[in-house]
Amino acid sequence: MFASALRSLVVAECDGGDGSAVPEQTALLEVPLEGVAIGLEWDTLSERVAVAVTDGKRADRLCLVDVEGSTEDVSLPAGAGATGVTVHCTPEKRKTWVGVSCTDGALRLVDASP
């Protein structure tokens, strides 16, 4: 599986194991982000993708997108622009933490547990 984001999040299944130059791709999900993606990371525990998004009009945000395309947004404080995102899952505790690095020097932790 492969995910890419800029103005929308696209998750695709790529089948190129036979050595062909252009692998077959099947889009499984495409969700508009209403902004520009700064970074993304997989949340394997909840089967979601965490995407840091900026749009220049409102506060940057963390967008959590599940396999059906449903989204949950968490706004960052005003003036705290997102520069990156990382996810840490602890399956035995059913916990997911998302870290968002920001332009104000802070690392904001979001409890994104299922």
C-alpha positions in Angstrom: 0.0 0.0 0.0 1.2 3.5 -0.8 -0.1 6.9 0.4 0.7 10.4 -1.0 -0.7 13.8 -0.2 -0.5 17.3 -1.4 -4.0 18.8 -1.9 -5.7 15.4 -1.4 -4.7 12.2 0.3 -4.5 9.3 -2.1 -4.0 5.7 -0.9 -3.3 3.1 -3.5 -2.5 -0.6 -3.8 0.5 -1.0 -6.0 1.2 -4.3 -7.7 4.6 -4.3 -9.3 6.2 -7.4 -7.9 6.9 -8.9 -11.3 9.6 -6.4 -12.1 7.5 -4.4 -14.6 8.6 -0.8 -15.2 5.2 0.6 -14.4 3.3 -1.1 -11.6 -0.4 -1.5 -11.7 -2.1 0.9 -9.3 -5.5 0.8 -7.8 -6.7 3.8 -5.9 -8.4 2.7 -2.7 -9.1 6.1 -1.2 -9.0 9.8 -2.3 -9.9 12.5 0.2 -9.6 16.3 -0.4 -7.6 17.9 2.4 -8.8 21.6 2.1 -5.2 22.8 2.2 -1.7 21.5 1.5 -0.2 18.5 3.2 3.1 19.0 5.1 3.7 15.3 5.9 1.9 12.1 6.5 2.4 8.9 8.6 0.5 5.6 9.0 -1.4 4.8 12.2 -1.4 1.0 11.9 -3.4 0.5 15.1 -6.4 2.4 14.0 -5.9 1.9 10.3 -5.7 5.6 9.6 -3.4 8.1 8.0 -2.3 11.2 10.0 -1.7 14.2 7.8 -0.3 17.6 8.9 -2.2 20.2 6.8 -1.8 23.9 6.2 -4.0 26.2 4.2 -2.7 29.7 5.0 -6.2 31.0 6.0 -6.7 29.3 9.3 -4.6 27.5 11.9 -2.7 24.5 10.7 -4.2 21.1 11.7 -3.7 17.4 12.0 -6.1 15.5 9.9 -6.8 11.8 10.7 -8.3 9.9 7.8 -9.7 6.3 8.2 -10.0 3.6 5.6 -13.6 4.7 4.7 -12.5 8.3 4.1 -13.9 9.8 7.3 -11.8 12.6 8.7 -11.2 14.0 12.2 -9.4 17.3 12.5 -7.4 18.6 15.4 -6.5 22.3 15.1 -3.0 23.5 16.2 -2.7 26.8 18.1 -2.6 30.0 16.1 0.9 30.8 14.9 2.1 27.2 15.3 2.7 26.1 11.8 3.1 22.3 11.2 6.5 21.2 9.8 6.2 17.4 10.2 4.2 14.5 11.7 5.1 11.2 13.3 2.9 8.4 14.8 3.7 6.0 17.6 1.4 3.0 18.3 1.4 0.8 21.4 -0.9 -2.1 20.5 -0.8 -3.9 23.9 -2.3 -0.7 25.4 -4.4 0.3 22.4 -2.8 3.7 22.4 -1.8 5.9 19.4 0.2 9.1 19.8 0.7 11.6 17.0 3.6 14.1 17.3 3.4 17.3 15.2 6.6 19.4 15.0 5.7 23.1 14.8 7.4 26.4 13.6 7.3 27.8 17.2 9.8 25.0 18.2 7.2 22.9 20.1 6.4 19.2 19.5 2.7 18.8 20.1 1.5 15.4 21.2 -2.0 14.3 20.3 -3.7 11.3 21.8 -5.2 9.7 18.7 -6.1 6.4 20.3 -9.1 4.5 18.9 
